[in-house]
């Protein structure tokens, strides 16, 4: 399937890297605002070897890029934790996805998990479930079977859309809350 772009739009691939499941989401950023193209997971649970997992992340990410032709990649940055080995593996997973994007000459944008949650829900400490619920409302989709890793990848894409000045979807930053509400009705509950 080939995705044709309409004039004056951008396609953004968002990835939540993981060593068991890597989530992804693809959105179209056009004049009417963000639109969901696809959402899914790269399941790595069947692979025991960490290096095989990295190859699979690279291959599947490259396949997603070749299928949907995104203009940019937004990826969740690894968070700081106490388990150094887990952080190292997560960083490698992120690196495999970034390498896939770079192999296709995609610009890469990295966002902290807190920044992504804040961008989607308005609360940096929001739960994965809260992020998923807000995404379903903003992008007008409903799928009770969707995995939270997939919505985390989608959240990275939407965060990038919001952080990059709402490409193709309006003029600049709001000067007041009233203007923000008028320009962003999909973000208000």
Secondary structure as UniProt FT lines:
FT   STRAND          10..16
FT   STRAND          21..30
FT   TURN            31..32
FT   STRAND          33..43
FT   TURN            45..46
FT   HELIX           50..68
FT   STRAND          72..76
FT   HELIX           84..103
FT   TURN            104..105
FT   STRAND          107..111
FT   HELIX           113..121
FT   TURN            124..125
FT   HELIX           128..138
FT   TURN            139..140
FT   TURN            144..145
FT   HELIX           148..163
FT   TURN            164..165
FT   TURN            167..168
FT   HELIX           177..183
FT   HELIX           185..187
//
